[in-house]
Amino acid sequence: DGYIKKLSQVLMGLELGECVSIQAAKYTPDNTPHGCWHTDRDSEVTLVVALSDSHSGGGTQVYRGPLHGPTVVPQLAKGWAMLFAGRTNEHRGLPVTAGTRNLLVHWYKLEN
């Protein structure tokens, strides 16, 4: 938690409050191959940690507006994380074509 708060302050200029929720997510070709476009209503800053990297496909797409379009963040290596403004950046998980993609997603609010 301390590292995430420091990274958010240095990289994004945001003072994080408490982590409001942590969820394990599982994507498979047969169950949930990909996510839909969304924003994280209850999270100013979202942290996605890769718990697996032996699957095919995956990664995250973040929409950067009409001038830039979507940016693809490739599947991260196991143990690596993606930190972004979840409430203001529309995003989705990319299709998993084989195996299982496991993630640990953290949602943070800002310090009051």
Backbone torsions as a table, in degrees:
resi	resn	phi	psi	omega
1	ASP	NA	-41.6	-179.6
2	GLY	-63.5	-41.3	178.9
3	TYR	-64.5	-41.8	-178.8
4	ILE	-63.6	-42.4	179.8
5	LYS	-64.3	-40.2	178.5
6	LYS	-68.0	-43.5	178.0
7	LEU	-61.7	-41.9	179.2
8	SER	-62.5	-38.9	179.1
9	GLN	-67.6	-45.9	-177.6
10	VAL	-72.0	-47.7	-173.9
11	LEU	-81.3	-33.2	-172.7
12	MET	-117.3	-10.3	-177.7
13	GLY	70.3	26.1	-177.2
14	LEU	-115.2	138.2	175.4
15	GLU	-94.8	109.8	-177.9
16	LEU	-81.0	144.6	170.7
17	GLY	-94.5	-140.0	-177.4
18	GLU	-79.9	157.3	172.4
19	CYS	-79.0	117.4	-174.5
20	VAL	-85.7	-21.0	-179.4
21	SER	-164.1	147.8	172.5
22	ILE	-131.9	133.0	-177.6
23	GLN	-136.2	137.5	170.7
24	ALA	-85.6	131.9	179.1
25	ALA	-120.2	142.9	-177.7
26	LYS	-132.8	121.5	177.9
27	TYR	-115.3	128.8	174.9
28	THR	-134.4	158.3	178.9
29	PRO	-60.0	-33.0	-176.7
30	ASP	-89.0	-28.7	-174.0
31	ASN	-95.8	-74.9	178.5
32	THR	-131.3	88.3	-174.4
33	PRO	-69.7	-25.7	-178.3
34	HIS	-157.7	166.3	176.2
35	GLY	-94.9	166.6	175.7
36	CYS	-99.6	157.5	177.0
37	TRP	-58.2	131.9	179.2
38	HIS	-162.8	167.9	167.1
39	THR	-118.6	159.6	-179.7
40	ASP	-94.5	96.0	-174.1
41	ARG	-54.1	-36.9	-174.5
42	ASP	-100.5	16.5	-174.8
43	SER	-138.0	116.0	173.3
44	GLU	-72.2	-39.9	179.5
45	VAL	-127.8	130.3	-179.0
46	THR	-115.7	137.2	177.0
47	LEU	-120.1	123.4	178.9
48	VAL	-114.9	118.9	-179.1
49	VAL	-107.9	127.4	177.8
50	ALA	-77.3	123.1	177.5
51	LEU	-101.0	-7.6	178.2
52	SER	-150.1	156.3	175.9
53	ASP	-148.1	19.4	-179.0
54	SER	-94.2	3.0	178.9
55	HIS	-89.0	173.6	174.2
56	SER	-107.6	143.3	-178.1
57	GLY	84.5	-158.2	-179.8
58	GLY	89.7	-166.6	-173.3
59	GLY	99.7	-177.8	-176.2
60	THR	-133.9	143.1	176.1
61	GLN	-114.7	129.7	-180.0
62	VAL	-119.8	127.0	-179.9
63	TYR	-83.4	125.3	-175.5
64	ARG	-107.0	14.4	178.0
65	GLY	103.3	168.2	-173.6
66	PRO	-64.9	-25.8	179.7
67	LEU	-77.1	-30.7	-175.5
68	HIS	-109.1	-25.3	-177.3
69	GLY	70.8	-164.7	-177.4
70	PRO	-81.6	146.6	174.3
71	THR	-110.8	134.1	178.6
72	VAL	-96.7	125.9	171.5
73	VAL	-102.4	111.3	-177.0
74	PRO	-59.9	161.3	176.5
75	GLN	-51.9	128.3	180.0
76	LEU	-81.2	152.3	174.1
77	ALA	-67.0	151.3	179.1
78	LYS	-51.9	128.8	179.6
79	GLY	93.5	-13.3	178.2
80	TRP	-88.7	159.3	-173.9
81	ALA	-135.9	157.8	175.8
82	MET	-118.9	128.5	-179.1
83	LEU	-118.5	126.1	-178.4
84	PHE	-156.0	166.3	178.4
85	ALA	-78.8	93.1	-173.3
86	GLY	-67.2	-32.0	-178.8
87	ARG	-73.2	-34.0	-173.6
88	THR	-102.3	-10.2	179.5
89	ASN	-112.3	114.3	175.7
90	GLU	-68.1	137.0	-175.0
91	HIS	-153.6	167.3	176.4
92	ARG	-159.0	155.7	173.4
93	GLY	-80.4	141.2	179.6
94	LEU	-86.1	156.8	-174.1
95	PRO	-58.6	137.1	170.4
96	VAL	-94.6	125.7	-176.1
97	THR	-100.8	-19.2	177.1
98	ALA	-158.5	144.2	178.8
99	GLY	82.7	-162.6	-177.4
100	THR	-127.3	128.0	175.2
101	ARG	-98.9	119.0	178.5
102	ASN	-112.1	132.7	-179.4
103	LEU	-131.0	156.8	169.4
104	LEU	-121.6	115.3	-174.5
105	VAL	-107.7	129.3	178.9
106	HIS	-114.3	137.6	176.7
107	TRP	-119.1	127.7	-177.3
108	TYR	-118.4	144.8	170.4
109	LYS	-99.8	168.9	179.1
110	LEU	-84.8	155.9	177.0
111	GLU	-65.3	137.7	178.5
112	ASN	-84.9	NA	NA
